[in-house]
Amino acid sequence: MEKTFGNFTFIETPIKGVYVIEVKKYGDNRGYFMETYQKENFDKAGLVFNFIQDNQSKSKKGVLRGLHYQKKFPQTKLVRVIEGEVYDVAVDLRKDSPTFGKYFGVVLSAEKGNQFLIPKGFAHGFYVLSETATFVYKVDEFYHPEDEGGFMWNDPEVGVKWPLDGEPVLSEKDKVQLLFDDSKGLF
């Protein structure tokens, strides 16, 4: 189901609470303009959050970050790419959800300007498809390093079908994450 409010089209995914958001761009020979967030329109769509921080990262092709979450201080994330392209994934960790353990993935790109809304109770990760990608996101809870959790990007129980081009580039932390089974029952 799709809902349009203002310059935003909110597209429900098969996982309740997770949305792909298409944004209208206004362009001419000078370039373009687009809104990336407008509280009133998000509220009308039923996506009422108090975003308190913006984050940005830049990664090279083949980098895979994830799958991460916070245990006691979970975050809702509104993510987008302002340079390049990534494959972005949300994994449902809500124990009472009919889609528990399922994932949804979407290609986000600067060219499209699309966004991904990931509510609390999900693990999140992305894989860089372009030569480089700059990834930005809003969160509704501060990051607490001691609260971070995660599981292996290639966990067989979850079975994310990453569009890999060779071996992914991982952080030391992501090379030794636990299995999905260790993340059950958190939310």
N, C-alpha and C positions, 0 to 999 in steps of 0.2 A: 504494500500500500504506500502511496506517495501523498504527501501533504506539502503544499506550497504556501509560504508566508513571506511576503516581501521578496527579496532577492534569493531566497533559499528554498530548495526542494529537499524535503526530508524523506528518505527512502528507507522503509523498514527492511531489515534483513531477516532471514529465517530464525535468528536468535533474538528473543525479546529484549528490547532496550538498546540494541546495537543498530546504529543508523549510518548509512552513507549519505552525505550531504552534498548536493550539487549547488554551486553558487553561480549566479548570473554575473558575467563579465561585460563591462561596457568598454568597447574599444574603438579606436580610430587610428589614423596614421601616426599619432604620437605614442601609442601604447594602449594601456587599458587601466581600468579602475574596477575594483570589486570590494564588496563588504565581506569580511571573513567571519564576523560575529556581530550579532545585533540582538541584545537580550530580549527585547519585546517579541521578536519573531520566533526565537527559540522557545520562549515561554508559551506562546500561542501553540507551538507544536507539542507542548507537554514536556519539553526538555528544560526544566528549571534547575539551574545549577548556580552556585556562587563560585565562579572561577577566581582564584586568588594568586595565580602565578603563571607566567609564560616561560617556556623552556625552548632551547634550540640546540640542535646538534648537527654536525656535518660528518659524513662518512663517505668512504670510497666504494667503488663497485665491489660487490661480493661480500660486503660486511653484513653480518646477521647479528642483530641485537635482540636478545630475548631468550626465552619468554619470561617476563618479570611481572611482579605484583608487590604490593605492600600488604602485610598481614593485618595489623591492628589499625592502620591508617590508610585504608584503600582510597584510590583516586579515581574520579571520573576524568577522562581525557578527551579533548577535542583536538585531533591531530591532522596535520596537513604537510605538504611538501612545497617549499618555495623555490627550490632548484632541484631539477632531476626527477627521478621516479623510484618508488619503492613498492614492494609487496608488503602490505600491512596486515597483521593478524591479531584477532582477539579470541581468547579461549575462555569459555564459560566455566567459572569455578563455583558458581552458586549451587550449593548442595541440593536445594529443593527445586531447582530448575529442571524442566523437561529436556533442556538441551545441555545439561551438565556434561562437561568433558568434550563438547563439540566446539568447533572453531568456525570462524568466518574470516575470509581473507579478501582483500580488495587492492587493486593497483591504485596508488595515489600518485599524482604527478603535478608538477608546477604548471604544465600546459593546460591540463583540465581544470585545475583549481579545486578539485573535489576534496572533501574532508571525511573523517571517520570519527564517529562518536562512540566511545567505549566507556560504559558505566562502571561503577564500583563492582567488585566481585569478578573481575576478569584478569587473566594474564595477557600481556601484550608483547608483541615483538614485530620487527620488520627486517626485510632483506633489501639491499640496495641493488637496483637493476641498471641504473645509469652509471656513467663514469664517476660522478659524485652526486650526492644528494644532501640537501639541507632540509632538515626535518624540524618543524615547530609544533608546539602543542601547549594548550591551556590545561591546567589541572585545578581541582577544587579542594585539594589537600596538599600541605607541604610534604616534601620528600623527607623521609626519616631513614637514614642509611642503616640503622640497626634493625629496622622493621622489614627490610627487603627480603622477598622470597622469589623463587623461580624454579623452573624445571627445564629439562633438556629440550632444545629446539626440535630435535628429531625423535621425541618420545613416541614409541610405537603405539601406545594406547590412544593418544590424541591423533597421530597420523597426519600432521600438517603436510600438505603437498606444496612445498616451497618450489618456486621456479628457479632452481639453482643452475648456475653456470660454473661448474667445478666445485671444489671444496669451499665452503663459506669461511670467511675470516671472522674468528670469534675472539672475544676477550678471554683472559685467563679464567675469570669467574664463570663465563658461559660454557667453557670446556668441561667444567666439573659440576654442573648443576645436578640436582637430584632428579628422580623420575616423577612423572605426573602423579602417581599413586601417593607420593609424600605430600601433595598439595590438596588432597581431598579433605573436605569437611571444614575448610577455613571460613567460608562465607555462608 
